[in-house]
């Protein structure tokens, strides 16, 4: 009942382009992300911002305090180096505090929410990504778009309930603290993550919705091709066509988020492989 498409990939020995800092053209060891989703090596972007006040990619206004560590990408780069038996690039030596210096909650803000640093960074990444006007607050439309991208409840009544619950100052927007208080209690059930970690699940959801350019909840062939190119996946026209056919189990000429996630659960398009595994079950409604 399922179609298996066979294809031989060419072994890729070079790291994907998205692992490279656009300033240095070297593999990143401490990737930092801006609000637009551009990633840079920490030392390179900090040096750039000492001489400029904008992003070297999109030329949007940018300051150091608008950057945050992209831990998911950092772990992905380290994983790639381990699998290819090559040591990752050395990380810059951090500046250590004095031996007797106490670390405050301001230095470790995640402690006040009883979450890990990785969880805090992930939630902050979401907040900054969808704060499109850089106001430091999310309005209702920004919150609803975020919830749709992350597959959180996103109907009007869901957003209204969220604001009633956490918009403590009643100004119609959510600041970082209010958003954090809401999201930390909304961890999805493990069985809804397609067997992935929450970080990987949310990364794939971001990939999918970021390339759903017409906002209809599906990807056509061209949108899938653009996604593969942006993510550094192996993406010759033949490969993309085989990926699309494998995901499109209903021959609808479009693929849903469910079929995309199910494919990514069993396949890694960054790796050479002979067989693609199709979607095998439907765990429920996903947008």
C-alpha positions as CSV (number, residue, x, y, z in Angstrom):
1,X,0.0,0.0,0.0
2,X,2.9,2.3,0.5
3,X,5.2,3.5,-2.3
4,X,9.0,3.2,-1.7
5,X,11.1,5.4,-4.0
6,X,14.7,4.4,-4.5
7,X,17.4,6.9,-5.2
8,X,21.1,7.0,-4.8
9,X,22.5,10.2,-3.3
10,X,26.0,11.6,-3.8
11,X,27.9,11.6,-0.5
12,X,28.2,15.1,0.8
13,X,31.4,15.6,2.6
14,X,31.2,19.3,3.0
15,X,29.0,20.7,5.8
16,X,25.6,22.2,4.6
17,X,25.7,25.8,3.7
18,X,23.5,26.7,6.6
19,X,26.2,25.6,9.0
20,X,28.5,28.4,7.5
21,X,28.7,31.9,8.9
22,X,27.9,34.3,6.1
23,X,30.6,36.6,7.3
24,X,33.5,34.2,7.7
25,X,32.3,31.4,5.4
26,X,33.5,29.0,8.1
27,X,31.5,26.4,10.0
28,X,30.0,28.0,13.1
29,X,30.8,26.9,16.6
30,X,28.7,29.5,18.5
31,X,25.8,30.4,16.1
32,X,23.9,33.5,17.1
33,X,20.5,34.2,15.5
34,X,18.8,37.5,14.8
35,X,15.1,38.3,14.6
36,X,15.0,37.5,10.9
37,X,16.4,34.0,11.4
38,X,20.0,34.8,10.1
39,X,22.8,32.9,11.9
40,X,26.3,34.2,12.4
41,X,29.4,33.1,14.4
42,X,29.3,35.0,17.7
43,X,32.7,36.7,17.4
44,X,32.1,37.6,13.7
45,X,28.7,39.3,14.2
46,X,29.8,41.0,17.4
47,X,32.9,42.4,15.6
48,X,30.6,43.5,12.7
49,X,28.2,45.3,15.1
50,X,31.1,47.3,16.6
51,X,31.4,49.0,13.2
52,X,27.8,48.8,11.8
53,X,24.3,49.1,13.2
54,X,22.6,46.8,10.8
55,X,22.4,43.1,9.8
56,X,25.0,42.1,7.2
57,X,22.4,40.0,5.4
58,X,19.2,41.9,5.3
59,X,20.4,45.3,6.4
60,X,17.7,45.6,9.0
61,X,18.7,47.6,12.1
62,X,20.5,45.2,14.5
63,X,22.2,45.5,17.9
64,X,24.0,42.9,20.0
65,X,21.2,42.6,22.5
66,X,18.9,41.4,19.7
67,X,21.0,38.3,19.1
68,X,20.5,35.0,20.9
69,X,22.3,31.6,20.9
70,X,20.8,29.2,18.4
71,X,21.4,26.1,20.5
72,X,19.4,23.8,18.2
73,X,21.7,24.7,15.3
74,X,24.8,24.4,17.5
75,X,23.8,20.9,18.5
76,X,23.0,20.0,14.9
77,X,26.5,21.2,13.8
78,X,28.1,19.2,16.5
79,X,26.1,16.1,15.6
80,X,27.1,16.5,11.9
81,X,30.8,16.7,12.9
82,X,30.5,13.6,15.1
83,X,28.9,11.6,12.4
84,X,31.5,12.6,9.9
85,X,34.4,11.8,12.2
86,X,35.6,15.4,12.2
87,X,36.1,17.5,15.3
88,X,33.8,20.5,15.5
89,X,35.5,23.9,15.3
90,X,36.8,25.0,18.7
91,X,34.5,27.2,20.6
92,X,35.8,30.6,21.8
93,X,36.9,30.5,25.4
94,X,34.2,32.1,27.6
95,X,35.1,34.8,30.0
96,X,34.7,33.4,33.5
97,X,33.3,35.4,36.4
98,X,35.5,36.0,39.5
99,X,35.8,32.9,41.7
100,X,33.6,34.3,44.4
101,X,31.1,36.1,42.2
102,X,27.5,35.0,42.8
103,X,25.4,34.3,39.7
104,X,22.0,36.1,40.0
105,X,18.7,35.2,38.5
106,X,19.4,38.0,36.0
107,X,22.4,36.0,34.8
108,X,20.3,32.8,34.8
109,X,16.8,34.0,34.0
110,X,15.5,30.5,33.3
111,X,15.8,29.6,37.0
112,X,12.8,31.8,37.9
113,X,10.6,29.8,35.6
114,X,11.9,26.4,36.8
115,X,13.0,25.4,33.3
116,X,16.4,24.5,31.7
117,X,18.5,27.0,29.8
118,X,17.8,25.1,26.5
119,X,14.1,25.4,27.1
120,X,14.4,29.1,28.0
121,X,16.5,29.8,24.8
122,X,14.0,27.9,22.7
123,X,11.0,29.9,24.1
124,X,13.0,33.2,23.7
125,X,13.8,32.3,20.2
126,X,10.1,31.9,19.4
127,X,9.3,35.2,21.0
128,X,11.9,37.2,19.2
129,X,11.1,35.5,15.8
130,X,7.5,36.4,15.9
131,X,8.0,39.9,17.5
132,X,8.2,41.2,13.9
133,X,8.0,44.9,14.8
134,X,10.7,44.6,17.5
135,X,8.5,46.1,20.1
136,X,9.4,43.7,22.9
137,X,5.7,42.6,23.0
138,X,3.6,40.2,21.0
139,X,0.2,41.5,19.9
140,X,-2.7,39.2,19.2
141,X,-1.9,38.7,15.5
142,X,1.7,37.9,16.3
143,X,0.7,35.4,19.1
144,X,-1.9,33.7,16.8
145,X,0.7,33.3,14.0
146,X,3.2,31.9,16.5
147,X,0.6,29.4,17.8
148,X,-0.3,28.4,14.3
149,X,3.4,27.8,13.4
150,X,4.0,25.7,16.6
151,X,0.7,23.9,16.3
152,X,-0.5,25.3,19.6
153,X,-4.3,26.0,20.0
154,X,-4.7,29.0,17.8
155,X,-8.4,29.6,17.3
156,X,-9.7,33.1,18.3
157,X,-11.2,31.7,21.5
158,X,-7.9,30.0,22.3
159,X,-6.0,33.3,21.9
160,X,-8.7,35.1,24.0
161,X,-8.3,32.6,26.7
162,X,-4.5,33.0,26.6
163,X,-4.7,36.7,27.0
164,X,-7.2,36.4,29.9
165,X,-4.8,34.0,31.6
166,X,-1.5,35.8,31.3
167,X,-2.0,39.4,30.1
168,X,-1.6,40.6,33.7
169,X,-1.3,44.3,32.9
170,X,-4.3,44.2,30.5
171,X,-2.6,46.1,27.7
172,X,-3.5,43.7,25.0
173,X,0.0,42.5,24.3
174,X,2.3,39.9,25.9
175,X,5.8,40.8,27.1
176,X,8.5,38.2,27.4
177,X,7.6,37.3,31.0
178,X,3.9,36.9,30.3
179,X,4.7,34.8,27.2
180,X,7.2,32.6,29.2
181,X,4.6,32.0,32.0
182,X,2.1,30.8,29.4
183,X,4.4,28.6,27.2
184,X,6.2,26.9,30.0
185,X,3.0,25.3,31.1
186,X,2.0,24.3,27.6
187,X,4.5,21.6,26.8
188,X,3.0,19.2,24.2
189,X,2.4,15.6,25.1
190,X,5.3,13.4,24.0
191,X,3.0,11.3,21.8
192,X,2.2,14.3,19.7
193,X,5.8,15.0,18.8
194,X,6.1,12.3,16.2
195,X,8.8,10.5,18.2
196,X,11.0,13.6,18.1
197,X,12.5,15.9,20.7
198,X,10.4,19.1,21.2
199,X,13.3,21.1,19.7
200,X,13.4,19.1,16.5
201,X,9.6,19.0,16.3
202,X,9.4,22.8,16.5
203,X,12.2,23.3,14.1
204,X,10.4,21.2,11.5
205,X,7.2,23.1,12.1
206,X,9.0,26.3,11.6
207,X,10.5,25.0,8.4
208,X,7.1,23.9,7.1
209,X,5.1,27.0,7.9
210,X,7.9,29.4,6.9
211,X,7.7,28.0,3.3
212,X,4.0,27.7,3.2
213,X,4.0,31.0,1.3
214,X,0.3,31.1,0.5
215,X,-0.7,30.1,4.1
216,X,-3.0,27.3,3.1
217,X,-1.4,24.7,5.5
218,X,0.2,22.7,2.7
219,X,3.4,22.7,0.5
220,X,3.5,22.3,-3.2
221,X,6.5,21.0,-5.1
222,X,8.1,24.5,-5.5
223,X,7.6,25.3,-1.8
224,X,9.2,22.0,-0.8
225,X,12.1,22.7,-3.1
226,X,12.7,26.1,-1.6
227,X,12.6,24.6,1.9
228,X,15.2,22.0,1.0
229,X,17.5,24.6,-0.5
230,X,17.1,26.9,2.6
231,X,17.9,24.0,5.0
232,X,20.8,22.6,3.0
233,X,19.1,19.3,2.3
234,X,20.2,17.2,-0.6
235,X,17.9,18.6,-3.2
236,X,18.5,17.9,-6.9
237,X,15.2,18.0,-8.9
238,X,15.0,14.2,-8.9
239,X,15.5,14.1,-5.1
240,X,12.9,16.7,-4.4
241,X,10.4,14.9,-6.7
242,X,11.0,11.6,-4.9
243,X,10.6,13.3,-1.5
244,X,7.4,14.9,-2.6
245,X,5.9,11.7,-4.0
246,X,6.9,9.8,-0.9
247,X,5.2,12.4,1.4
248,X,2.1,12.8,-0.9
249,X,0.6,9.5,0.0
250,X,-2.9,10.6,-1.2
251,X,-1.7,12.0,-4.5
252,X,-3.2,15.3,-3.6
253,X,-0.3,17.2,-5.3
254,X,0.3,19.0,-1.9
255,X,1.7,17.8,1.4
256,X,0.4,18.5,4.8
257,X,2.3,19.2,8.0
258,X,1.5,15.7,9.2
259,X,3.0,14.1,6.1
260,X,6.0,16.3,6.3
261,X,6.6,15.5,10.0
262,X,6.1,11.8,9.5
263,X,8.6,11.8,6.6
264,X,11.2,13.7,8.7
265,X,10.6,11.2,11.6
266,X,11.9,8.3,9.5
267,X,14.2,10.1,7.0
268,X,17.1,12.5,7.2
269,X,17.3,14.4,3.9
270,X,20.8,15.6,4.8
271,X,22.1,12.0,4.5
272,X,22.8,9.9,1.4
273,X,20.3,7.0,1.4
274,X,18.8,4.6,-1.0
275,X,15.3,4.3,0.4
276,X,12.8,6.9,1.6
277,X,10.2,5.7,4.1
278,X,6.7,7.1,3.5
279,X,4.2,8.3,6.1
280,X,2.7,5.4,7.9
281,X,0.0,6.6,10.3
282,X,-2.0,9.7,11.3
283,X,-1.8,10.5,15.0
284,X,-4.4,13.2,14.8
285,X,-5.2,16.6,13.4
286,X,-2.2,18.9,12.8
287,X,-2.3,22.3,11.0
